[in-house]
Amino acid sequence: MKRSYLVPLGVFAALVVFLAIGLGLDPREVPSPLIDKPAPQFTAARLDIPDQVFTPKEMVGKVWMLNVWASWCVACRQEHELLVAFSRTGLVPIYGLDYKDTRPEALGWLQQFGNPYTVSITDEQGKVGLDYGVYGVPETFVIDKTGTIRYKQIGPITPQALERTILPLIRKLNA
C-alpha cells in the first residue's frame, strides 16, 4: 500500500524531465526530411514577368539559395536588408519564392525595400511551399550543384547564421 504513490510520482517525474528537455530546444532547428534529398521540382511564373516561368532544373550545376518570403511577413523584413547586402557579394544567386501573396503587393514590397533576388517566382496557392515543407515564412534553402537540399533555415537569416553556417556551407559546395 505504501508503494502505490510511487507510480504516479514516477510518471510525474518523467513528464517534468520531458518538459525540461522540450523547453531547452530551439524551435528554429526543426529538422527537415528534405536535407540531403533532391529539391522538389516545380514550374512557376516569374513575379516580374508572369508569362515566363522558372524551374529548379535551370540551376543544375550551380549552388543557389531559395528564400521563401511574402510581403505580409513581418519577420521577412528582419532578414531582408541582410539578403540585399548579401546578394551584392555575388557569392551565390538567391531565388525568391513569394509565398501565398499577391503579385501587386509583392512587387510593391520589392520596390520599396530592394530586390535581392536573381529571380522571384510566385506561389499564390502555396503548392510549391508545401512541396518544400515550408512551416512559415521566411525560410531559406541552400541547394547544391546536383539539385540536392543541403541546408534549411527556418525563420529569418541572422548575421550569425550567415557567417557561421550558410557562408561556410556555400564555400564548401562551390569548391
GIWO-V576151 format. One record per residue. N is the residue number from 0. RES is the residue in one small letter. OMEGA is omega in radians with two decimals (* if undefined). D_CENTER is the distance of its C-alpha to the mean C-alpha in Angstrom with 1 decimal. Layout:
# GIWO-V576151
N | RES | OMEGA | D_CENTER
N | RES | OMEGA | D_CENTER
This chain:
# GIWO-V576151
0 | m | -3.13 | 55.6
1 | k | -3.09 | 54.4
2 | r | -3.10 | 51.4
3 | s | 3.12 | 50.1
4 | y | -3.11 | 48.0
5 | l | -3.13 | 46.2
6 | v | 3.10 | 44.1
7 | p | 3.12 | 42.5
8 | l | 3.10 | 42.2
9 | g | 3.11 | 40.4
10 | v | 3.12 | 38.0
11 | f | 3.13 | 37.3
12 | a | 3.12 | 36.8
13 | a | 3.11 | 34.3
14 | l | 3.10 | 32.3
15 | v | 3.12 | 32.4
16 | v | 3.12 | 31.1
17 | f | 3.10 | 28.1
18 | l | -3.14 | 27.4
19 | a | 3.11 | 27.6
20 | i | -3.13 | 25.2
21 | g | 3.14 | 22.6
22 | l | 3.13 | 23.0
23 | g | -3.11 | 22.3
24 | l | 3.08 | 18.9
25 | d | -3.10 | 15.7
26 | p | 3.11 | 13.7
27 | r | -3.11 | 10.4
28 | e | 3.07 | 11.4
29 | v | -3.11 | 11.3
30 | p | 3.13 | 11.8
31 | s | 3.07 | 10.3
32 | p | -3.12 | 13.2
33 | l | -3.14 | 11.7
34 | i | -3.10 | 11.8
35 | d | 3.06 | 14.8
36 | k | 3.10 | 15.1
37 | p | 3.09 | 15.4
38 | a | 3.09 | 12.5
39 | p | 3.13 | 13.7
40 | q | 3.12 | 16.0
41 | f | 2.97 | 16.4
42 | t | -3.09 | 18.5
43 | a | 3.14 | 17.5
44 | a | 3.05 | 19.5
45 | r | 3.13 | 18.8
46 | l | -3.06 | 18.5
47 | d | -3.13 | 21.3
48 | i | -2.98 | 23.5
49 | p | -3.14 | 23.2
50 | d | 3.03 | 25.8
51 | q | -3.11 | 23.7
52 | v | 3.06 | 20.9
53 | f | 3.02 | 18.1
54 | t | 3.13 | 17.4
55 | p | 3.10 | 15.4
56 | k | 3.12 | 19.0
57 | e | -3.03 | 19.7
58 | m | 3.13 | 17.4
59 | v | -3.10 | 19.3
60 | g | -3.13 | 20.8
61 | k | 2.96 | 18.2
62 | v | -3.11 | 15.3
63 | w | 3.09 | 12.5
64 | m | 3.01 | 8.9
65 | l | -3.13 | 7.1
66 | n | 3.13 | 5.6
67 | v | -3.03 | 5.7
68 | w | 3.06 | 8.5
69 | a | -3.13 | 12.1
70 | s | -3.13 | 15.4
71 | w | -3.03 | 16.1
72 | c | 3.14 | 13.2
73 | v | -3.12 | 14.9
74 | a | 3.11 | 12.1
75 | c | 3.11 | 10.8
76 | r | -3.14 | 14.3
77 | q | -3.07 | 13.9
78 | e | -2.95 | 11.5
79 | h | 3.13 | 13.0
80 | e | 3.10 | 16.2
81 | l | 3.11 | 14.5
82 | l | 3.12 | 12.6
83 | v | 3.13 | 16.0
84 | a | -3.13 | 17.8
85 | f | -3.13 | 15.7
86 | s | 3.14 | 16.0
87 | r | 3.14 | 19.8
88 | t | -3.14 | 19.9
89 | g | -3.12 | 19.4
90 | l | -3.09 | 18.1
91 | v | 3.09 | 15.4
92 | p | 3.09 | 14.8
93 | i | 3.08 | 11.7
94 | y | -3.11 | 11.3
95 | g | 3.03 | 10.2
96 | l | -3.13 | 9.7
97 | d | -2.91 | 11.8
98 | y | 3.06 | 11.3
99 | k | -3.03 | 14.6
100 | d | 3.06 | 16.3
101 | t | -3.12 | 19.6
102 | r | -3.12 | 20.3
103 | p | 3.13 | 22.7
104 | e | -3.11 | 20.6
105 | a | 3.13 | 17.6
106 | l | 3.09 | 20.2
107 | g | -3.14 | 21.9
108 | w | 3.12 | 18.9
109 | l | 3.11 | 18.2
110 | q | -3.11 | 21.9
111 | q | -3.00 | 22.2
112 | f | -3.12 | 19.4
113 | g | -3.08 | 19.1
114 | n | 3.14 | 17.2
115 | p | -2.96 | 15.1
116 | y | 2.98 | 14.2
117 | t | 3.03 | 16.5
118 | v | 3.00 | 16.0
119 | s | -3.12 | 14.2
120 | i | -3.10 | 14.7
121 | t | 3.08 | 15.3
122 | d | -3.04 | 14.3
123 | e | -3.12 | 16.8
124 | q | 3.13 | 17.4
125 | g | -3.09 | 13.8
126 | k | 3.11 | 14.9
127 | v | 3.10 | 12.4
128 | g | 3.11 | 9.6
129 | l | 3.11 | 12.0
130 | d | 3.13 | 12.4
131 | y | 3.11 | 8.9
132 | g | -3.11 | 9.3
133 | v | 3.10 | 7.1
134 | y | -3.10 | 8.8
135 | g | -3.13 | 8.5
136 | v | -0.05 | 7.2
137 | p | 2.96 | 5.8
138 | e | -3.10 | 2.1
139 | t | 3.13 | 2.4
140 | f | 2.97 | 4.9
141 | v | -3.05 | 8.5
142 | i | -3.05 | 11.1
143 | d | -3.05 | 14.7
144 | k | 3.14 | 18.0
145 | t | -3.11 | 18.7
146 | g | -3.13 | 15.5
147 | t | 3.10 | 14.3
148 | i | -3.12 | 10.8
149 | r | -3.11 | 11.5
150 | y | 3.05 | 8.6
151 | k | 3.06 | 5.3
152 | q | 3.06 | 4.7
153 | i | -3.09 | 5.2
154 | g | -3.07 | 6.9
155 | p | 3.00 | 8.2
156 | i | 3.10 | 8.7
157 | t | 3.06 | 12.4
158 | p | 3.14 | 15.2
159 | q | 3.12 | 15.7
160 | a | 3.13 | 12.3
161 | l | -3.08 | 12.8
162 | e | -3.01 | 16.4
163 | r | -3.02 | 16.5
164 | t | -2.98 | 13.6
165 | i | -3.13 | 11.8
166 | l | 3.09 | 15.1
167 | p | 3.11 | 17.2
168 | l | 3.14 | 15.0
169 | i | 3.13 | 15.1
170 | r | 3.12 | 18.8
171 | k | -3.10 | 19.5
172 | l | 3.13 | 17.9
173 | n | -3.10 | 19.9
174 | a | * | 23.1
